Amino acid sequence: MAVLGDLNRTVRLLLGQIQRCGQSGSAINQYQKSVRCMSLAVPKLQPTVDDNEAVSPTFVNRNPRNLEQMALAVKDRGWRTTWPSQKFYHRLVFSRSQHYVTAEVFANGDAVPVLSCSTKEWALKRELGSTRCVAASQAVGEVLAQRCHQAGITRMVYRHIPWQYRSDAVQSFRTAMKEGGVTLSEPRQKFIGN
């Protein structure tokens, strides 16, 4: 009997609270309004065009190597009597002195190399027994190929000196560059008609 009395009292209290909330403007109605407001779709905002984001009617290519990669950039022809020829975007120069092996990549018309690798560098020198042997030439080729890939240069012209071409050092350097993924020739320049 005591259980029924407690249950009856709890139901009465609950019903009284519901009636009081309904009369006083109720927190339940406010809660329902806020839920209703949250469930409504948010109106879409119209994008505003800023002067900084407006599209220019004239396009300026900001990637200087884009035309090179498509073989549309102009190659400096130079004189026909000049050796080596000046028709290149990037040129590879391999040289051996009495003590060191050096390889450099030059851009068209620049006297300063874009990339270089030599056995003068301590990182290469400490790994090699000799800084002038065939293994040194191969190591320089491997390191330069990796640097070329990091710089985004995958094609270049390599014009060998005819009387040095057949040496083992030059052949191992060329092989290392090719195995590193560098193509030692450039595509022919494309001419677009008007």
Salt bridges, closest charged atoms under 4 A:
ASP6 OD1 - ARG9 NH1 3.18
GLU68 OE1 - ARG65 NE 3.41
GLU68 OE1 - HIS90 ND1 3.97
GLU121 OE1 - ARG147 NH2 2.85
GLU127 OE2 - ARG126 NE 3.86
GLU186 OE1 - LYS75 NZ 3.63
